[in-house]
């Protein structure tokens, strides 16, 4: 029996937390044929009885390997790394020093994704894109047109500038190989590009996206609804 036949993953299309373990599964050769269920957020399926039975928070990704339940995206990624790695697919370097750099970028990227907070003064969201993205989604077009988005865009540019400097001269975030740092960062970059960010002022970040978008694990796990056409409302990302 294939190693992945005892696994089950509940996931949402376009969900960055869901995409991270899917990328790891792809890198380990475990995604193809893996039992899974794509849930609908519109139908609130993340609160369905099947998920709630193994994840009382009612969130995705939710993951099982046999009788073992592992939830939270980073925990799933680390479990898969520790159990299913070999010399050809490791995502954490052997060197403690280099591994520390991967952890740094992993957790830094996760801070950008960990909260759907709208408060500009929130410590983790102060420089991230979430205030810009989620305020636009929650506001009517008329209300959005009444606010000054300049400060929000500038904060987003500050954060993107940090990643631009980190990636300048590099194809990957750490070293010369795809690592868990890229697993945690790439879905976020792909998400903002999906929302209309051109990244013209951030050529290294744009090059990072264009390089990794063609990676087999990314293509294999690409959000299905993204393949159906462009995102409907992207003008609020103008300037990025």
Buried (B, 14 or more C-beta within 10 A) or exposed (E): EEEBEBBBBBBBBBBBBBBBBBBBBBBBBBBEEBEBBBBEEEEEBBEBEEBEEBBEEEBBBBBBBEEEEBBBBBEBBBBBBEEBBEEEBBBBBEEEEBBEBBBEBBEBBBBBBBBEBEEBEEEBBBBBBBBBBBBBEEBEEEEBEEEEBEEBBEBBBEBBBEBBEBBEEEBBBBBEEBBBBBBBBBBBBBBBBBBBBEBEEBEBBBBBBEEBBEBEBBEBBBBEEBEEEEBEEBEBBEBB
